[in-house]
């Protein structure tokens, strides 16, 4: 089995389970927190629905600057209903399927062969500090899935 097939199979398995969880988010309870220091349920649900959209970003971009000096900061989409959460998740999963998965496999091979070549690794940056620097296929897989 090719690595691309493994990535896509895992995406499909996770998408089904995630969709099922989003379908069960109670309407009108988006401000609920299990603890005062916890993230509100609505914020967490929006985050989970948007996570598959990270896959095309990881595959198609060399860098991701979360705090660009002259750019717009990332804003989480406003998803106000369970239906909007599920639709956003489905769209993001479709975008992840269409991402150039073959590029991920090529990058994983480069990383495995040349782990010291940080310039070839896609990075997420916050205040110019690398947040993630995968150095093996396992790390890349964890970052993406």
SERO-4910 file (N, C-alpha, C, O; in steps of 0.05 Angstrom, whole numbers):
BEGIN
 pado doro    nc1    nc2    nc3   cac1   cac2   cac3    cc1    cc2    cc3    oc1    oc2    oc3
  Unk    A     17    -24      0      0      0      0     18     25      0     37     26     15
  Unk    A     11     44    -16     26     69    -18     19     87      6     -2     85     18
  Unk    A     38    105     13     34    123     35     10    142     30     -4    149     48
  Unk    A      7    149      5    -16    167     -1    -42    153      6    -61    165     16
  Unk    A    -44    127      0    -68    112      7    -72    110     37    -94    111     47
  Unk    A    -50    108     52    -52    107     81    -62    134     92    -79    134    110
  Unk    A    -51    156     82    -60    183     91    -90    187     85   -105    196    102
  Unk    A    -98    180     60   -126    184     53   -144    165     69   -166    174     76
  Unk    A   -136    141     74   -153    122     90   -156    133    118   -178    131    129
  Unk    A   -135    143    130   -137    154    157   -155    179    157   -171    183    175
  Unk    A   -152    196    137   -169    220    134   -198    211    133   -215    223    147
  Unk    A   -205    191    118   -232    182    115   -243    171    142   -266    177    149
  Unk    A   -227    155    155   -235    144    181   -240    166    202   -261    167    215
  Unk    A   -222    185    203   -224    207    223   -247    225    215   -261    236    233
  Unk    A   -252    230    190   -274    248    181   -301    237    190   -318    253    198
  Unk    A   -305    211    189   -331    199    196   -335    203    226   -357    211    235
  Unk    A   -315    198    243   -318    200    272   -321    229    280   -338    236    297
  Unk    A   -306    247    267   -308    276    274   -335    287    266   -347    302    281
  Unk    A   -345    279    243   -371    288    234   -393    279    254   -411    295    261
  Unk    A   -391    254    262   -410    244    282   -409    260    308   -430    266    319
  Unk    A   -385    267    317   -383    284    341   -395    311    337   -409    322    355
  Unk    A   -390    324    314   -401    350    309   -431    350    306   -445    369    314
  Unk    A   -442    328    296   -471    325    294   -485    324    322   -509    329    324
  Unk    A   -469    318    342   -480    316    369   -475    340    387   -482    340    410
  Unk    A   -463    361    376   -459    386    391   -486    398    397   -501    404    377
  Unk    A   -494    402    422   -521    412    428   -524    441    419   -508    458    425
  Unk    A   -546    446    405   -553    474    397   -557    491    422   -569    482    442
  Unk    A   -548    516    420   -552    535    442   -534    531    466   -537    545    486
  Unk    A   -515    512    465   -497    507    487   -468    514    481   -450    504    493
  Unk    A   -465    532    461   -438    539    452   -421    554    472   -397    554    470
  Unk    A   -433    566    492   -419    580    513   -412    562    537   -397    570    555
  Unk    A   -422    537    537   -418    520    559   -388    512    562   -374    507    543
  Unk    A   -379    512    588   -352    504    594   -353    484    618   -368    488    637
  Unk    A   -339    462    616   -339    443    639   -324    454    663   -328    444    685
  Unk    A   -308    474    658   -292    486    680   -287    516    672   -285    521    648
  Unk    A   -285    534    691   -281    562    684   -257    568    667   -257    587    651
  Unk    A   -236    551    669   -212    556    653   -213    541    626   -195    544    610
  Unk    A   -234    526    621   -237    511    596   -245    529    573   -256    551    576
  Unk    A   -240    518    549   -249    531    524   -279    527    521   -289    505    526
  Unk    A   -294    547    512   -323    542    508   -328    521    487   -312    518    468
  Unk    A   -349    506    490   -356    484    472   -358    494    443   -348    480    425
  Unk    A   -370    517    438   -372    527    410   -345    533    397   -341    527    374
  Unk    A   -327    544    413   -300    549    402   -286    523    395   -273    521    374
  Unk    A   -288    504    413   -276    478    408   -288    464    384   -274    453    368
  Unk    A   -314    466    381   -328    453    358   -319    466    332   -315    453    312
  Unk    A   -317    493    332   -308    507    308   -279    499    301   -272    495    277
  Unk    A   -263    496    321   -235    488    317   -234    460    304   -219    455    285
  Unk    A   -249    442    316   -250    414    305   -260    413    277   -249    399    260
  Unk    A   -280    429    270   -292    430    243   -271    441    223   -272    433    200
  Unk    A   -254    459    232   -235    471    214   -208    456    211   -193    462    193
  Unk    A   -203    437    229   -177    424    228   -170    410    202   -147    412    194
  Unk    A   -189    398    188   -181    386    162   -171    407    142   -157    400    123
  Unk    A   -178    433    145   -168    453    127   -138    458    131   -126    471    114
  Unk    A   -127    449    152    -98    452    156    -82    434    137    -59    441    130
  Unk    A    -93    412    129    -78    393    111    -70    407     85    -46    405     78
  Unk    A    -88    420     70    -79    433     46    -58    455     52    -40    460     36
  Unk    A    -60    469     75    -40    489     82    -13    476     86      7    487     76
  Unk    A    -12    454    100     13    440    105     25    430     79     49    431     75
  Unk    A      8    420     61     18    408     36     26    430     16     47    427      3
  Unk    A     11    451     14     15    470     -8     32    495     -1     39    510    -19
  Unk    A     38    499     24     53    523     32     80    515     44     82    495     58
  Unk    A    100    532     38    126    527     50    128    536     79    141    523     95
  Unk    A    113    557     85    113    568    112     85    578    119     69    585    101
  Unk    A     79    578    144     54    589    154     60    607    177     68    598    198
  Unk    A     58    633    172     63    653    192     37    661    205     20    673    192
  Unk    A     33    653    230      7    658    244      5    687    253    -17    696    261
  Unk    A     27    702    252     27    730    260     43    746    239     64    756    246
  Unk    A     32    749    215     47    763    194     51    792    200     32    805    211
  Unk    A     74    804    194     79    831    201     60    851    188     51    870    200
  Unk    A     54    847    162     37    865    148     11    852    138     -3    863    121
  Unk    A      5    829    149    -18    814    139    -40    812    159    -39    821    182
  Unk    A    -61    799    150    -85    794    166    -81    770    183    -71    749    173
  Unk    A    -88    771    208    -86    748    226   -109    729    220   -130    737    210
  Unk    A   -104    704    226   -125    683    222   -149    688    241   -145    693    264
  Unk    A   -172    687    229   -196    689    245   -213    663    241   -217    655    218
  Unk    A   -221    652    263   -236    627    262   -264    634    250   -276    654    257
  Unk    A   -273    617    231   -299    623    218   -322    622    239   -321    606    258
  Unk    A   -342    639    235   -365    639    252   -385    617    243   -397    620    222
  Unk    A   -386    597    258   -405    575    253   -424    574    276   -416    567    298
  Unk    A   -449    581    271   -468    585    293   -487    562    298   -501    561    318
  Unk    A   -489    543    279   -507    521    283   -493    494    278   -471    494    267
  Unk    A   -505    473    287   -495    446    283   -492    441    253   -472    429    244
  Unk    A   -512    449    238   -511    445    209   -487    459    196   -473    448    179
  Unk    A   -482    484    205   -459    499    194   -432    485    202   -414    485    186
  Unk    A   -431    475    226   -407    460    235   -402    436    217   -379    432    207
  Unk    A   -422    420    212   -419    396    196   -413    403    167   -396    390    155
  Unk    A   -426    424    156   -420    432    128   -392    442    125   -378    435    106
  Unk    A   -382    458    144   -355    467    143   -335    444    145   -315    443    130
  Unk    A   -341    425    163   -324    402    165   -323    386    139   -301    379    130
  Unk    A   -346    382    127   -347    367    102   -332    381     79   -317    369     64
  Unk    A   -334    408     78   -319    423     58   -289    421     63   -273    418     44
  Unk    A   -281    423     88   -253    421     95   -241    394     89   -218    392     81
  Unk    A   -257    373     94   -248    346     88   -245    343     57   -226    331     48
  Unk    A   -264    354     42   -262    352     13   -237    367      3   -223    357    -14
  Unk    A   -231    390     15   -206    404      8   -181    388     15   -162    388      0
  Unk    A   -182    374     37   -160    357     45   -156    334     26   -133    327     20
  Unk    A   -178    323     16   -176    301     -3   -162    311    -29   -147    296    -41
  Unk    A   -169    335    -37   -158    346    -62   -130    356    -60   -117    362    -80
  Unk    A   -119    359    -35    -92    369    -32    -73    350    -46    -78    326    -50
  Unk    A    -50    361    -53    -30    345    -67    -17    327    -48      5    333    -38
  Unk    A    -29    304    -42    -19    285    -22      8    273    -31     24    266    -15
  Unk    A     12    272    -58     37    262    -68     60    279    -58     82    269    -54
  Unk    A     56    305    -56     76    324    -46     84    317    -17    107    319    -10
  Unk    A     64    309     -1     70    302     26     89    278     27    108    278     42
  Unk    A     83    258     11    100    235     10    129    242      2    148    232     13
  Unk    A    131    259    -18    158    268    -27    172    283     -5    196    278     -1
  Unk    A    158    300     10    170    315     32    178    296     54    199    300     67
  Unk    A    162    276     60    169    257     81    194    243     74    211    239     91
  Unk    A    197    235     49    222    221     41    246    239     43    267    230     52
  Unk    A    243    265     36    265    284     40    272    287     69    296    287     76
  Unk    A    252    289     86    257    293    114    271    268    126    289    271    142
  Unk    A    262    245    118    274    220    129    303    218    120    320    210    136
  Unk    A    309    226     95    336    224     85    354    246     96    377    241    102
  Unk    A    343    270     97    359    293    105    345    308    129    334    329    125
  Unk    A    346    297    153    332    310    175    343    337    183    330    352    197
  Unk    A    368    343    175    380    369    183    373    391    163    382    414    167
  Unk    A    358    386    143    351    406    123    325    419    130    304    414    119
  Unk    A    326    437    150    302    449    161    288    466    140    263    469    140
  Unk    A    302    477    121    290    494    100    270    479     83    252    490     72
  Unk    A    274    452     82    255    436     66    230    428     81    211    417     70
  Unk    A    230    434    107    207    426    123    188    449    125    196    472    130
  Unk    A    163    443    121    143    464    125    141    471    154    142    453    171
  Unk    A    139    497    160    138    505    188    114    522    193    103    535    176
  Unk    A    105    520    218     84    539    227     99    558    245    115    550    263
  Unk    A     95    584    241    109    604    257     91    621    273     69    629    264
  Unk    A     99    627    297     85    646    314    107    664    326    125    654    340
  Unk    A    106    689    319    126    708    328    154    699    318    174    701    333
  Unk    A    156    689    294    181    681    281    195    657    295    218    652    289
  Unk    A    181    643    313    192    620    325    179    595    314    154    594    314
  Unk    A    194    575    305    181    551    294    164    537    316    173    532    338
  Unk    A    140    530    308    122    516    326    125    486    322    124    470    340
  Unk    A    127    478    296    129    450    290    151    446    269    152    460    249
  Unk    A    168    427    273    189    420    254    190    390    252    208    377    265
  Unk    A    172    377    237    173    348    235    199    339    223    209    350    203
  Unk    A    211    318    234    237    308    224    235    279    217    255    266    211
  Unk    A    211    268    216    208    240    208    180    237    197    162    254    200
  Unk    A    175    215    183    148    211    172    128    209    194    105    217    190
  Unk    A    135    198    217    116    196    239    109    224    249     85    229    255
  Unk    A    128    241    252    122    269    261    105    283    241     86    297    248
  Unk    A    111    280    215     95    293    194     66    283    196     47    299    194
  Unk    A     63    257    199     36    245    201     21    256    225     -3    263    222
  Unk    A     34    259    248     21    270    272     14    299    267     -8    307    276
  Unk    A     31    314    254     25    342    249      1    345    231    -15    363    235
  Unk    A     -2    328    211    -24    330    192    -50    318    202    -71    329    197
  Unk    A    -48    296    217    -73    282    225    -78    288    253    -97    279    265
***
